[in-house]
Amino acid sequence: MPVITMYAPKMSDDQKKEIVKAFAENGGRILGISPEAFNTTIFEIDPQNVGHGTQTLDEFLKNGGK
């Protein structure tokens, strides 16, 4: 069974449902297997807990990606 793992910022319940469905349906189509075979795990990450270069991701984004 395929496993999809996603690290992402906070999402609404509707966004989670939509992305899980999209991953499974598209993965199933591409691999030629049932979408029900997929397991998806979403890890919600606070941008303050991610480093990008010498800054936190939160700082990087606040600085316009610079």
Backbone hydrogen bonds, N-H to C=O, Kabsch-Sander energy under -0.5 kcal/mol:
donor,donor_aa,acceptor,acceptor_aa,energy
4,I,39,N,-3.0
6,M,41,T,-2.6
8,A,6,M,-0.5
8,A,43,F,-2.5
16,K,12,S,-2.2
17,K,13,D,-2.4
18,E,14,D,-2.3
19,I,15,Q,-2.5
20,V,16,K,-2.5
21,K,17,K,-2.1
22,A,18,E,-2.4
23,F,19,I,-2.8
24,A,20,V,-2.3
25,E,21,K,-2.9
26,N,22,A,-2.6
27,G,23,F,-2.8
28,G,24,A,-2.6
29,R,25,E,-2.1
30,I,26,N,-2.7
31,L,27,G,-2.7
32,G,28,G,-1.5
33,I,28,G,-1.6
37,A,34,S,-1.9
38,F,35,P,-1.6
39,N,2,P,-2.0
41,T,4,I,-2.7
43,F,6,M,-3.3
43,F,41,T,-0.5
44,E,42,I,-0.6
45,I,8,A,-3.4
45,I,43,F,-0.6
49,N,46,D,-3.0
50,V,47,P,-1.1
52,H,55,Q,-3.5
55,Q,52,H,-1.7
57,L,47,P,-0.9
57,L,50,V,-3.1
58,D,47,P,-1.4
60,F,56,T,-2.4
61,L,57,L,-2.7
62,K,58,D,-2.2
63,N,59,E,-1.8
64,G,61,L,-1.5
65,G,60,F,-2.6
66,K,60,F,-0.8
